[in-house]
Amino acid sequence: MQDDDEEEYRTATEPPVPAGLADLTAPQRALADYLRVDADLLSIAAQSSSAAPEPTAKPTKKELQRLIAALSAKEKDGFLLRLALGPELHLHTELLHRLRGTTAPATNPGSRTAAHLLDAAHTRRTERRRREQRRKAEVRAQHLTALAHDAESVWRQVEAHIATKQTNAYDRAVALLRDLRDACDHVGSGADFRQRITHLRETYQRRPGLIHRLNTHNLR
């Protein structure tokens, strides 16, 4: 990063934060997704956003035509120019409030720097991913514990698959054995598993397709 870019990164402040940023409508969410707005950055930005006002009845086409006709040419040109320059999340809301003569939701003057926002978004993203990893690990541990308690049933399924002498069935048997190995290691019965897998290999030593699959996945 160049020195000038680094300085701007540390000192540039965010734009005004619109109301309702923490509770986007479906169209606003679709626009954010289309523009690939980072979800964590959006959440951090929304922390300074005030609540959106309660929705009001949608005006009819005739009402809109009458209200738009009452706008000055300068205002019409201003809204059209902003529309042409690119999507604005709250342009539609602002226009409706102007037509109704009501006050648009207040925006919060931006005070945080780009560095603050991006660093906070990075921290939030890291914490979220850690939570997801912990949750996945907990789910995996529960699965392995349950599987270890049902080991005899799994061994019977393995034997049934092997008995068919079909390659697809061998694949399913090996998949079960891989999970069962992890499950037994998880609950401390890995030695029992290895003793039984040794016996299984001896029993089916004349099944090269099966033995090859067991070797590939280090099931021994």
N, C-alpha and C positions, 0 to 999 in steps of 0.2 A: 504494500500500500504506500503510495507517495505521501510526502510530508503534508502537502496541501489537503489531500484526501483524509489523512489521519486527523488533521486539525478540524476539518468540517465534520467528521464523524463524531468528534468529542464535543463540539460546540453547537452544531445545528440543532434547533429545537423542533419538536413535532408540530404538525399543523393543528388547528383547532379540533378538539375531539367532539363529535356530534353526540346528541342524546340518543339513547337506545342502542348503543354499540354493543352492549352486552347481551342484547336480546334481538338479534336480527330477524327480520321477516324472511319468509321462504325465498322471495325474489332477491332480497339483499344477500342471503346466504349463497344463492346460486351465482350471483355476480362475484362474490368474494372467491368462490371456488373456481369460477371461470378465469378470474385474474390471478389465481394461485396465491392468494394472500395467505401467508403463514398463519396457521391457526393459533399457535402459541403467541406470536407477536400480536395478533388481533386480541387475544384474551388479555394480554398485558396492557394494550392500549385502552381496552374497555374499562379498566379499573378506574379511569378518570372520567368515565362517561356517566352523565345523569340518566335517570330513568326516562324511558319514552312515555309520552302522554297516552292516555287511553284512546283507542281508535274511535273515530266517528263514522257516521253513515257515509257511504261512498256517493258522491254527487252523480246525478244523471248526465247523460250526454248533452241534453238541452241546457241544463244548469251550467255545465262547463263552457258551452258555446257562449252563453250570455256573460259569464264571468270573464272569459278570455277576451271577449270583445271590449270589455270595460278597461282592460289594461292599456297603458300607454304604449306607443310604438317602441319607446326606449326600453321598457321593461320586457316586452316581447322579444326584442332583439337580444337583450341580455340573456334571457333564458335559452333562446335558440343557440346562441354562441356557446354557452356552457355545455349544452347538449352535444353540439358538434365537436367540441374539444375532447370529449371522451366521457365515459360513464362516471357519474358521481353518485355515491351510495344514497344520499339524502336529497337529491335534486327534486325528485317526484314529490316527496313530502313537503319540501320548502315551497314548491309551486302551489300545491293544494292549499297550504296555509295562507299564501299570498292571495289566492283567489277568494278565499273565504273571509279574508280580512282578519284572520286570527294570528297569534304570535307563533312563529315556528319554534320548535324545541330548542332550548338554549344550548349553545356549544360551550365547551369548557376551553378557555385559552390554553393552547399547548405550552407546557413549561419544561417537559422532560426532554433530554437530548437524545439523539439517535443512539449514542453509545449506551445510555441508560436503558432504552427500550430493547435494543438488541441483546444486551447482556442479560436483562431480566427474562427475555423470551428464551434465551439459551438455558438459563437456570431452570426455568419452568419445564422446558422440553426434557432436560436431563432428569429432573425429578419424576416427570411423568413416565419416562422410559424405565426408570428404576422401579417404579411401582408396578408397571406392566410385567417386568421381568420377575419381580417377587411373586406377583399373582400367578404367572405361568409356572413358576417353580413350585408354588404351593399346590396348584392343580395337579402337576406332574407327580409330586410326592404322594398325594392322596390316591392317584391312579395306581402308582407302584405298590403302595401299601395294600390296596384292595386286591391287586393282581397276585401279590405274594400270598395272601390269605386264601386265594382260590387256585393255588398252584396245581393241585391234583387234577382239577378240571382242565387246566391248560395243558398239562401233560397228556391227558386223554385226547384232547383235540389234536395235539401234535401227532400222536400215534395214528389217529384216524386219517389225517392228511397224508402221512407217509404211506399208509396201507394202500392208498389208491394208485401209487407208483406213477403219478402224473406230475409233470414239471411244475405246473401252476400250483398244485397242492404242496409240492416241496417248498415253493416260495412262501406260501402262507404259513407252513410249519416253521420255517426259519424266522419269519417275522414274529410269530408268537414266542419263539425261543429267545429272540433278542430282547423283547420286552420282559420276558420272565427272568432273564439273566439280570437285567437292570433292577427288577423288582426284588429279587433275592439279595442282591448286593445292598439294596436300600435298607432291607430289614435285618441284614446280618446273617443270611443263610446262603451266602454265595458258595460255600464249600459243598453243601448238599446239592446245589444245582450242578456244580462241576462234576461231582461224582455221578450224577444221573446222566449228564450229557456224555460222559465217557462211556457209560454203559450203552447209551443209545448209539454212539458211533461204532461200538463193537458189534452190536446187534445188526446194524445196517451197513457194515463195511463193504458189502458187495453192491451197494447202490452208489456208483460214482457220481451221479448227478446230485444226490443229496449230500454226500461227503464234500464235494466241491463247494456247495453253497455254505455248508457249515464252516469250512476252512476260510472262505471269503470273509465271513463275518466273525471270525475268530471265536467260534463256538466250540470250545474244547475243554 
